[in-house]
Structures are given as C-alpha cells and as structure tokens.
C-alpha cells in the first residue's frame, strides 16, 4: 500500500473494573479506571477502490480468517454515516495478543475511526455514536486518555493527573472469551446507578495503589475459573522485585503489575521472559502518567 495515514492502537489496561449488574438488554453496567500503555498495534489507512485489510505482525495468524474484523466494521459504519462506500484499505500490524483483556480489537477499531476522520473528515453527529456500536471499550480507546468509564462504556470522565506509572503486561498465551467470563460471573440486575469516581489525591503512586486495593476487578475470579493460568501469572508478578500491585486487566487473560520506576519493570519483565519463554511479556509505561 502506498503511504497512508498511520494511527497507533495502544493497549488498554483496566486498573479497576467493577460490574454493577446486568441490564435487561444483556449489557453490563461497569465502573472502570482505564489507562493506556505504550505497547500498541499500528494501523495504516489509505483510499482504495474497495474495502481491504492486510494483517502482519507477531499475532497476525490469530486474525487471518476473520473476515468481520472490527477494523472493517469500523470502516463500514463510518462510511455509512457519510453516505458513501467504504473504499479504504488498511494495514494492521498486530503486536497485541488477541482476546486478551487489553482491548486489542477495540483499540484497532478506534484507530481505524481516527484514521478515517483524518482521511475523510468528521462524520455527521457524534463519532461516539459510531464507536459505541462497535463495542463497549471503543469510545474510551478512541480518546486514549486515562478515564473513568461508567455505563456500558459510553460515559467517560477524563482523569487529569496520574503519577508516573511503569508496568509489566503478561499474557500466558491463552485467549479468554469475554462472553464466557461474564457468563461465569452470573451478574444480577443493576440495583444502583453507576457513580463518578472518588479519586482524591491520586497524584502519587502510593495513593493510587491504595485506591486500587479497594477497587478490584470483579471479572478476575470468574476468569480464573475458566483459565487457571491467570492465577499463576498474578502470583509470578507479585513475586517480582518492586511490584506495587498485580491483577488481571479486563476479562483476561492478560495481567499487569505496577512499579515505581522503569528499572524495576524492565528487570521484572526480563526475569519473567527467562522463566516462561511461552508467555507474552512487555515492560511499558502507562500513557498520561506524569
């Protein structure tokens, strides 16, 4: 493909994730503190005669047969909003594991929307209306800013200031179905409205970790019941030098640990790669942190 518009689809990390209940529609009401990591997929978009998608990268084989990739769905919805055919082609460099709880597909769809806005201009109405049709995580991935997410993902409050946060992301090479995890959770009906976050004084990592210890991930236990290796990953992360907090992101199976500095995170990642050469392990900085 000739030179096109490049967008970076950063990994989404749910530092916390509370499930408030299940609506009659089947959607779940959530409360989640979401940040983004420097590790990312990369998408290039250009005008073409027909809609197309080429996939490369270390995880490209996991998407080789997906004709209804979210990137293509994003292009169709965006073009439809403009009343035209989706005559664009994409190149997706797939660096993030698939079905892994770090929003790879949602981040890719959001990157496709940003690229098409740069290529064709803004659609009529709100881009968020298109984003939420693609999935609950797509609106927050569209912005790529630290945010508190409520509702089914459509209500976002930006978090203006976070401390410097370094992290290690680990996936044990297992794909976990989000639908299966929610089925395992068996959430009841929504009994109270979602709330705005009480995040006073999270400018330091100490205070952020203290808040996170009181606000966990409700999907962690059901995901462990489906994929026990998640428990092993979290235990291994907690055992690394300098780990401040370790838990699962999203619906899994990717887990993360937080560190005070890049030296501890780099050493932890190196040690885990050496011990578990079949795991996907990445040291990263969380974007938007100071």
Protein Blocks (a to p, Z undefined) as FASTA:
>chain_A
ZZdddddddddddfbacdfbdcfkopacddddddddfbdcdddddddfbdcdddedjklm
mmmmmmkbfklmmmmmmmmmnopacddcdddddfbcehehnommmmmmmmmmmmmmmmno
paehjfklmmmmnomklmmmmnopacddehjolaccddfbdcddddddddehiacdfklm
mmmnopacdfbdcdddddehilbfklmmmmmmmmccfklmmmmmmmmmlmmmmmmmmmpg
hiabdcdehjbjadcdddfbfklmmmmmmmmmmmmmmbccdddddehiZZ
